[in-house]
Amino acid sequence: MGAGGEVCYPCRRSAVCGVASCVVAGMGCVLVVAMVVYLMFRPNLLHATAAGAELSTFSLALKEWTLSYNLSVGVDLTRHNARLALRYHSIAADAYYHDQRFAHALLPDFSQPASTNTTRITPSFQGRHQLLGGLAAAAFRREDTEGIYSIHVTMAAKTEIKLTPCHTPI
């Protein structure tokens, strides 16, 4: 056997042993490459944090169970990988009160360049919405006396990722 045969078939007993060791070595290489890719593009690519909320109007007309609201929420979007630039499309925010969506807002598209780690967006909701069922109205009366309301805001967006080259000075 020449030099090429010794690399691919380190086990001299049989060809099956050599092929098996090549397959195991190949799987090991694939695993190492997969780990490197995973560490570059971790699942925690983006982290959203509520930075504040302002609820200037939140009242319920009892006869019609119509909710009047004026709410704005500050959300910080933090990108953990400084080599990535992100572009956000079709950004939608929904506000829920006791599992009933009462408001929907569309936000403008924007970019988060590689030089910026945190960007604040502020979805705003205002208007009127009729609540369904008496449970939400009963909860509103209880929460109104406490001064704390159970409002949940969800956001969804399409994201484009652009990897910027690493420039290290020599």
N, C-alpha and C positions, 0 to 999 in steps of 0.2 A: 504494500500500500504506500502511496505517495503522501505528501504533506496534506493534500486536500482531503484524503480519506481519513487521516488521523483526526482532523478537526471535526468532521461530521460523524465519524464512527469511533468514539474513544474506547468503546468496549470491544475488545478483539475477539470475544467468544463467538458472537453471531451478528448478523446484519440487523436482526430484530432489536437486539439490545442497543445498537447504535442509533437506529431510527427512533426508538423510544426516548433515548437521552436527547436527541435533537428536538423532538416534540416537546419534552419538558423544558428544555432551554428556550425554545420559541415561546412557550406559554409564559415563562418567567419574564421574557422581554416585553411581551404584550402587557403583562401585569404592571411592570415598572412604568411603561409609557402611559398606561391608564391612570396610575397614581400621580404622575407628573401633570397630566392634563387636569385631573381632579383638583390638585392643589392650586393650579393656575386659575381655574374657574370654579371656585367653591360654590356650594349652594347658597351660602350667605352673601351672595354678590351684592345684594341691596337690602337695606334695613330701613323701615319706615317707623317713625316715632311721632306720636302726637305732641306737638310743641305748645299747644294752647287751644282754647275754645272760647267763643263769646256767644252767649245765648241772650240776645237783647229782648226777644219776644218769644214766649211759649205759653199759649193759653188755649183753653178748650171751651167752645160754645156748647153748653150741655144739651140743648134740645136737639141739635143736628149732629153732635159729636164732631164738630169741625175744629181741627187743630190749626191755629195760626202760629207761624214760626218765623224767626229770623236768626239764623245760626251761621257762624263762620268758624272753621277749624283750621289751625295751622299744622301742617305735616312736614316734618323734615325727612328728606330722602337722602340717606347716607350710603355712598358707594365705598366698599372696603378695598377694592383693588385699584390702585392709582394709575395703572396702565390701561384702564378701560374708559372709553367715552361712551355715554349712553344717550339714546334719543328715545323720547316717549311719544307715543301716538295714541289717539283715541282714549284719552284719559276720562274715566267716568267715576263719579262718586255718588253713593246712595246713602241716605240717612234713614234709619229704622227706629221706630218707637214700639217696643213690645212686639217684635217680629212683624210689624207692618211697615212697609216702605212708605214714607210720607214725602220724600223729596229725592230728586235726581238732579245732578249737575254735570255738565260737560266742561272740561278744562282745556285750555289751549295746549297744543303740542309744544314741547320744548326740548332742549338738549342740555346734557350735563357733561361738559368737556372734561378731559382727563385732569385738568388743572384744578377742578372744583370737586371737593369731596362731599359737601352737603349742600342741598338745594331745598329751600322752603317753598311749598305750594300752599295755597289757601282756598280750598273749596268753600263756596258760600251757598246757603240755601235760604230762600224766603218765599212765603206764600201761604196757602191754605190747603188742607187736605182733610177729607172726611174719614174718620176712623171707623172700622168695621167691628161690630160686637161690643158688648158692654164691659168686657174684661179690661181693655185698654183704658176706657173711661174711668173705671173704678181705680185702676192703678194710677192714673193721672191725678185723681183727687187725693190719694194717699201721698204721692210724691210731691204734689204741690204744697201740702202742709209741711213736708220735710225740707223742701227747697232743693232736692236732688232728683234729677230726672235720668232715666235709663235710656239714653240715646246712643245708638251704635252707628258708626260711619264706616262703610267699606269702600275701597277704591280698587279699580282695575285699569290696567293700561297695557298696550302692546309696547315692547321694548326692543330696540335694535342695539346691539353691542358692537363696538368697534375697538379692536386691540391696537394700541399705539406702540410704536417701537420703543424699546428701552435705550435711552441715550446715557451711557456712562462715560464720564470724562476719563481720559487716560493720563 
